[in-house]
C-alpha cells in the first residue's frame, strides 16, 4: 500500500469495492433497521478538520466526499414462489410444479442477526440515548465506526453468498428433475404416437374389410341377376331354335322353287347375251359416228376461223386510270356496227388536232378524224371475260392440231401485260388471257377424254431482251443468264424449234400455271420510262406445247399455243428516261423497234407469198412455226385513251390496220 495514502482513503476504497454486494437484494429475512450513522453524517464531522488542515498547510489532501451506503432491504417472504415461477417459464407446467413442491419442502435459512451501528467499538450512552455525533477532529473514532460498519458488511456478504449457493444447488436439482421429466415425456409421447398409428391402421383395415364385404355382396347380387338372365335367354334360345327349324324347312321348300326358276333364268341370260352383243355392235357404230361428228366439228370450226381470217386484229382501249387527266369528249368514238348498237363494235375513230395548222381567218383548224376498222373493238369498259370470250374458239383450235399465236401490241402503258397476264392481287375478274386460255384447254381436254383422247401440256416462258433470249422460269444460279439460251432445231430434219437450256415444265392444273406466271413476272426485265413507271423492256413469249393421242384409233396431233406480250412500241424520244441509264434505254428502244419492224415485214412477206425474213429477229425466228400458212394469228392492238398519247396511238392503229389487210393461206392441222 502507498505510504502516503491515508487510512481514511483506504477505508473509503474498500467500501466502494463492496458496494455491489450491498446493493444486491438479500435472499434471507433481515431486520428493517438501518445504520445509525451514515457517511454523510461522517462527512459533516470532518468539515472542521478540513478547514484546520488547510489552515496548517498540510501537503496531503483528505477526500471528504464518500458514496452513500445503500440501505439494507429485507428479503421477501415469497422467495420460494418467485424462484418456482422463474423455473416454470423455462421448463413447463409439469417441471414448475415439481420445483415449487421442492421449494416448499425446504427449510428456511435462519436469518443472521445484524448488529446496530455503534454497538461495536463505541459503548452506548447512558440512559438509552443515541451516541452523539463525533466531532470532526475525532478521526480515530470515525475510523472505528467505519471499521465496524465494514465488518458488518462483510458478514452480510458472507451470509448472502451462502444463501446464493443454496439457491444454485436447488436450481440445479430442479433442472435435473425437469430434464428427467422431459425425457419421460418424450418417451410417453412416442409411445402414444405409436399407439395412435396402430389404432388408425386398425381403423383403416376395418374400413377396407367393410368395403370388401360390400363389394362381395354387390358382386353376389350381380351374379345372381346374371344367372336369372341367362336362364331367361336359354328359354328364349330354345324358342328361337324351334322357330329356326321351321324357317329352315320353309327355306328348303323355297330353294327347290328357286332352282326351278334358275333353269328358266339361264335361258333368259342366253338371250340377254345375244342382245348385249347386238348393243355392243351398235355402241361401236355410235362411237364411229361420234368420231366422225367430232372430225366434222373440227373441220367446221376451222372453216369458221378461216372465214374470220387466219390473221385477225382486235383493238382494245384501256380505261383512264386514277390520277390521269380526263380525255376531251370526241377524242375516241366507237361507231355502231351494221346491225345497230346491239352488234359488237368493229370501228374506231380517233380525232387529232394540230395547233400548227390554221385557217385564213386565224382560227384553229378543225381536228382531223382518223377512222379504223378491225375484227373487233373493245371500248374501255370491256372486261377480261368479254375479251377472252372472243378468242376462246381460237384457243380451242390448238387442241385440234392448229398452231395458234396471239400478240399484244401497243405503246408502253397501254395495257398489254394486263391483257395477257392480268392484274395483281389474284382477283379472278382480272385474270389475263394466259391463265384463262389454259383453264379453257384443261376443261376441253377433260371433256374429250370421254371420247378416247388424252392430252399432255408442256409450258415454257422466255423473254427476248436486246436480241438475247432469257429463260423466265430459271431459278437459282441460272437466273438472268441469257447468253446460255439459243434457238435450235429439235433434231436433224425437224421443223420444231426449241430453246436450249430453257425449262420446259409439264403442267396439268391452274395452280401450276399460276406459279410459273408468278416466277416469270419476277424475272422479267423492266425499267422506268417517260411513259410508264414500270415498263416491260422485252418481248415475253409463253409457249404451250400440246400433244393429243387417240390410242384406240392410232391418231395423234400436236401444236404450239404462243401468247406473246410485245415490248412498248413507242418512238425513241418519248420513251427515253433521264439519268445515268439513258444509253441503256436507247439501246433497248432500238432493239425493240427493230424486232417490231421485222415482225411487220414477216407478216407482209407471208401475205405477198415472198421470202419471209424469219432470221432477221430472234422473235420471228422463235415464232416462225406459229406465223406460217398453217397457223392462226390474232393481234391485240392496245391503245391509251389519253390525249397526250394520241401520236403513239395513231402509229399503233396504222400498224395494226396494215396487219389486218394481210391474208395468209389456209391453215393445216398437224396430224399424224
DOLOKE-23428 format. One record per residue (C-alpha): residue in three letters; x, y, z. Coordinates in steps of 0.25 Angstrom, whole numbers, plus 5000, padded with zeros to 4 digits. Layout:
BEGIN
ALAXYZ...
This chain:
BEGIN
UNK500050005000UNK500550144997UNK501150205010UNK500650345006UNK499150295005UNK498350325018UNK497650215025UNK496350285023UNK496450285008UNK496750135008UNK495550105016UNK494650185006UNK495250104995UNK494849975002UNK493450025004UNK493350054989UNK493849914985UNK492749854993UNK491649934988UNK491049834978UNK490949734989UNK490149834998UNK489249874986UNK488849724983UNK487549684990UNK487749585001UNK487049455000UNK486949445015UNK485949515024UNK486749635030UNK486349735040UNK485849865035UNK486849945043UNK487850035037UNK489150085041UNK489150195052UNK490250275045UNK490350295031UNK491550345023UNK490850485021UNK490850505036UNK492350465036UNK492550565025UNK491950675033UNK492850635045UNK494150645036UNK493850785031UNK494550855043UNK495750765041UNK495850805026UNK495850955030UNK496850925041UNK497750855031UNK497650965021UNK498051065031UNK499250985035UNK499650965021UNK499850815021UNK500350755008UNK499350635008UNK497950665004UNK496850575010UNK495650545001UNK494350565009UNK493350524999UNK492850385002UNK491850304994UNK490650275002UNK490450135006UNK489050085001UNK488150035012UNK487949895014UNK486649835010UNK485849715015UNK485749585008UNK484349565003UNK483549455009UNK483049394995UNK484549364991UNK484149214988UNK482949254980UNK483749344971UNK484849244969UNK483849144965UNK483149244955UNK484549274948UNK484749124946UNK483349094941UNK483549194930UNK484749114924UNK484348964927UNK482848964926UNK481648944935UNK482048804940UNK483448844944UNK483048974950UNK482048894959UNK483248804963UNK484148914966UNK483048984974UNK482848864982UNK484348844985UNK484448994990UNK483248974999UNK483948855005UNK485248925008UNK485448995022UNK485649135022UNK487049195024UNK487149255038UNK487449405038UNK488749455043UNK488549565053UNK489049695049UNK489649785060UNK489249925060UNK490250035057UNK491050085068UNK490949955077UNK492349905074UNK493549995078UNK492650105083UNK491950085096UNK490550135097UNK490250255104UNK489550245118UNK488050255119UNK487850185105UNK488150315097UNK488750305084UNK490250345083UNK490550485079UNK491250525066UNK492750515067UNK493450635065UNK494250665053UNK495550655060UNK495250515065UNK495850435053UNK496150315061UNK494650305066UNK494150325052UNK495150215047UNK494650115058UNK493250145053UNK493550115039UNK494349985042UNK493149945050UNK492249975038UNK493149895029UNK493149775038UNK491649775037UNK491649785022UNK492649665021UNK491749585030UNK490549615022UNK491249585009UNK491749445014UNK490249415018UNK489749455004UNK490849364998UNK490349245006UNK488949275002UNK489249294987UNK490049154988UNK488849084994UNK487949144983UNK488849104972UNK488848964978UNK487348964978UNK487249014964UNK488248904959UNK487348794965UNK486148854959UNK486748864945UNK487148714947UNK485748684950UNK485248764938UNK486248684929UNK485748554934UNK484348594933UNK484548644919UNK485148514915UNK484048434921UNK483048524914UNK483748504900UNK483748354903UNK482248354906UNK481948444894UNK482648344885UNK481948224891UNK480548304890UNK480848334875UNK481148184872UNK479848144879UNK479048254871UNK479748204858UNK479348054861UNK477948104865UNK477848174851UNK478348054844UNK477347974851UNK476248064847UNK476748064832UNK476747914832UNK475447904838UNK474848004827UNK475547934816UNK474947804821UNK473547864821UNK473747914807UNK474147784803UNK472947714809UNK472047824802UNK472747794789UNK472547644790UNK471147664793UNK470947744781UNK471647644772UNK470847534778UNK469547614775UNK470047634761UNK470447494759UNK469047454763UNK468447544753UNK469347494742UNK468947354745UNK467447394745UNK467647464731UNK468447344726UNK467247254729UNK466347344722UNK467247354710UNK467347204710UNK465847194709UNK465747294698UNK466847224690UNK466147094691UNK464847164686UNK465747234675UNK466347094671UNK464947034669UNK464647164660UNK465947144652UNK465646994650UNK464247034644UNK464947144635UNK465947044630UNK464846954625UNK464247074618UNK465547114612UNK465746974607UNK464446984600UNK464747114594UNK466147064590UNK465446964581UNK464547064575UNK465747154572UNK466547044566UNK465347024556UNK465347174554UNK466847174551UNK466747084540UNK465747174533UNK466647294536UNK467847234530UNK467047224517UNK466747374518UNK468247404521UNK468647344508UNK467647424501UNK468147554508UNK469547524504UNK469147514490UNK468547654492UNK469847704499UNK470647664486UNK469647744478UNK469747864487UNK471247864487UNK471247864472UNK470247974472UNK471148054482UNK472348034473UNK471548084462UNK471148204470UNK472548234474UNK472948234460UNK471848334457UNK472248414469UNK473748414464UNK473248454450UNK472448574456UNK473648614464UNK474448624452UNK473348694445UNK473348794457UNK474748814456UNK474748844441UNK473548934442UNK474249004454UNK475449024445UNK474649074434UNK473949174443UNK475249224448UNK475749234433UNK474549314430UNK474849414441UNK476249414436UNK477549344439UNK478149474443UNK477149554451UNK477349684459UNK476649734471UNK476749874477UNK476649894492UNK476550034498UNK476950034513UNK476150114523UNK476650244529UNK477450214542UNK477250294555UNK478150414555UNK478150434540UNK477450544533UNK476050524527UNK476150524511UNK475350624504UNK474050584498UNK474150534484UNK475550484485UNK475150344483UNK473850294477UNK473250154475UNK472250154463UNK471250044464UNK471249924455UNK470349894443UNK469349834452UNK469249954461UNK469649974475UNK469449824478UNK470549784469UNK471949784475UNK472749904471UNK473749884460UNK474150024456UNK474950134464UNK475050284461UNK476250364466UNK476250514466UNK477550594465UNK477650744466UNK478950814460UNK479250944466UNK480250974455UNK479050974445UNK478151094444UNK477051154435UNK477251284427UNK476351354438UNK477451314448UNK476451224455UNK477051084459UNK476850974449UNK475750864452UNK476250734458UNK476650634448UNK475850504449UNK476450364446UNK475550244444UNK476050104446UNK475349964444UNK475749834451UNK475149704454UNK474649744468UNK474849874476UNK474749874491UNK474450004498UNK475050044511UNK473849974519UNK474149834513UNK474549734524UNK475549624523UNK474449514522UNK473849584510UNK475149594503UNK475449444505UNK474049404500UNK474449454486UNK475749374486UNK475249244493UNK474949174480UNK476349214474UNK477049154486UNK476249024485UNK476849014471UNK478148984477UNK477548854483UNK477148814469UNK478548824464UNK478648964458UNK479749054463UNK479249184469UNK479949314472UNK479349434480UNK480049564481UNK479849684490UNK480449804482UNK480449954487UNK481250064493UNK481750064507UNK480650074518UNK479450034508UNK479049904516UNK479849794508UNK480349724520UNK478949744527UNK478249674515UNK479249554515UNK479549534529UNK478449604537UNK478549704549UNK479149684562UNK478549634575UNK477949494569UNK476549554566UNK475849454557UNK475149564550UNK476549624546UNK477149494540UNK477849514527UNK477849434514UNK478949334518UNK478249274531UNK476849274524UNK477349204512UNK478049094520UNK476849074528UNK475949064516UNK476948964510UNK476948874522UNK475448874523UNK475248834508UNK476348734509UNK475548674521UNK474348664512UNK475048604501UNK475648494510UNK474248434510UNK474348414495UNK475748344496UNK476648464494UNK477848484504UNK478548614504UNK479948664511UNK480348804512UNK481848854514UNK482049004517UNK483249094514UNK483349244517UNK484549324511UNK484849474508UNK485649544497UNK486349654502UNK487349734493UNK487349614484UNK487749524495UNK486849404499UNK486649394514UNK485949284522UNK484849344531UNK484649214538UNK486149194542UNK486449184557UNK487649184566UNK488949214559UNK488349214545UNK487449334547UNK487849444538UNK488849364530UNK488249394516UNK489549364508UNK489349214510UNK487949214503UNK487949194488UNK486949154478UNK487249024471UNK486448914463UNK485948804472UNK486648704463UNK487248674449UNK486148704438UNK485148744449UNK484348874447UNK484148884462UNK484948994469UNK485448984484UNK486149084493UNK487449014499UNK487649024514UNK486249074516UNK485249004525UNK484048924519UNK483148894531UNK481948794529UNK480648864534UNK479348794537UNK478548894546UNK478349044548UNK479249054561UNK480449004554UNK480249114543UNK480049224553UNK481349184560UNK482049194546UNK481449334543UNK481849384557UNK483249334555UNK483349394541UNK482749534546UNK483949544556UNK485049504546UNK484549594534UNK485349714530UNK484649844534UNK485049994535UNK484550134537UNK484250214525UNK483550344522UNK482250274518UNK482250174530UNK482850164544UNK483050004541UNK483149974527UNK483449844520UNK484749854512UNK484649714506UNK483749624498UNK483149514507UNK482749384499UNK481949284507UNK481849154499UNK481049034502UNK481348904494UNK480048824493UNK480148674489UNK478848594487UNK478648444485UNK477448354482UNK478148214485UNK476948134480UNK476948194467UNK478448224466UNK478248374464UNK479248474469UNK479248634468UNK480148734473UNK480248884472UNK480849004480UNK480049114486UNK480849244487UNK480449364495UNK481349484493UNK481449614501UNK482249704492UNK483049824497UNK482649964497UNK482550014482UNK482750164485UNK483750244477UNK485150274482UNK484950414488UNK483650404497UNK484150274503UNK485550324508UNK485850334523UNK486750434529UNK487850394537UNK489150304536UNK488350194529UNK488050274517UNK488950204508UNK488450064512UNK486950114510UNK487450164496UNK487950024492UNK486749954498UNK485850044489UNK486650024477UNK486549874479UNK485049874482UNK484749954469UNK485649874461UNK484949744465UNK483549804463UNK483949854449UNK484449714446UNK483049654451UNK482349744441UNK483249714430UNK483049564432UNK481449574432UNK481549654419UNK482449554413UNK481449444417UNK480349514411UNK481149544398UNK481649404397UNK483049454396UNK484349414404UNK484049424419UNK485249484427UNK485049404440UNK486449414444UNK486549564444UNK486049554458UNK486049464470UNK484549484472UNK484149444458UNK485149334457UNK484549274470UNK483149284465UNK483349244451UNK482449114453UNK481349204458UNK481349304447UNK481349224435UNK480249174426UNK479849064435UNK479649154447UNK478549244452UNK478949384457UNK478249494466UNK478849624469UNK478249714480UNK478649864478UNK478549934491UNK478450084491UNK478350194502UNK477150284504UNK477950404508UNK478150524498UNK479650534501UNK479750394495UNK479050424482UNK480250414473UNK480750284478UNK479250224478UNK479150274463UNK480450204460UNK479950074467UNK478650074460UNK479250094446UNK480249974448UNK479049884453UNK478249934441UNK479349884431UNK479449754438UNK477849734437UNK477949754422UNK478949634421UNK478349504416UNK479049374419UNK478749234412UNK477849124418UNK478349074431UNK478648924432UNK478648834445UNK479848764449UNK479348614450UNK480048484449
